[in-house]
Structures are given as structure tokens and as C-alpha cells.
Amino acid sequence: KWKDLYQNYDSVENKLFIDLLKFIKKTSLEKNISTNFVYFPDVVYLSVNNNNTRLQAWKNFISYAGEQGININNPWEFFIEHSSKTNLSWSYVDDHPNCEANQIMSKYLSNLFTF
């Protein structure tokens, strides 16, 4: 039911997710803490010419969150530029990010959060 979360902005799941992000942002600001939201992209289908519906759903959700005052950083292009192949999962049966994917995310975060 990931479609309910990322594509139906009136769904309970989506409203809860947005409200939680707003709460984290508001609470952090009250405590003088800087927050940055980032999502970890689907590393199974890394391709420029990708018709991946989950990627499009995330892009739409990030845009919608922006309309709600929440900025979510999108590392998709960074992954495209720095990956050695189009599938950075552990294996065909385990689609969690592999070491290369985690290294790319580490570099992205290092660039994003330079102090």
C-alpha cells in the first residue's frame, strides 16, 4: 500500500507522515536544532531513463512536502552520477542498499552537511 502513502495526499498514512515531519521540524526549531530531511532512494533501479513508478511517487511526495513547508533533499541525481551500475542492492533476494550505495549516500550527506 505504498501508493496510499506517497500518491494519495488525503490518506491517513500520508497525513500522519507529513504531520510527523512538521512536528520534528517545529520541535527542532523550538530547541534551536537544525534539521534536514533526506530520503534514501530505491537503489535497485538506478537509471536516467527510468519509468520507475516508485521514483516518480517519491518525487511527487517531495514536491508535496515542499508545499507543506518541509524540504526533503533528493539524492537521486547524485546516485545516478556516482554509481557503477544500475542495481546497488545486496542481491536479487535482498534489495537493501549494498556497501557502494551506502558509500554514495555517505558522500552525499557529507556534501550536504558541510559545517
HELIX and SHEET records of a PDB file:
HELIX    1   1 TRP A    2  TYR A    6  1                                   5    
HELIX    2   2 VAL A   12  GLU A   30  1                                  19    
HELIX    3   3 THR A   53  GLU A   67  1                                  15    
HELIX    4   4 TRP A   76  HIS A   82  1                                   7    
HELIX    5   5 CYS A   99  LEU A  112  1                                  14    
SHEET    1   A 2 PHE A  37  VAL A  38  0                                        
SHEET    2   A 2 ILE A  72  ASN A  73  1                                        
END                                                                             
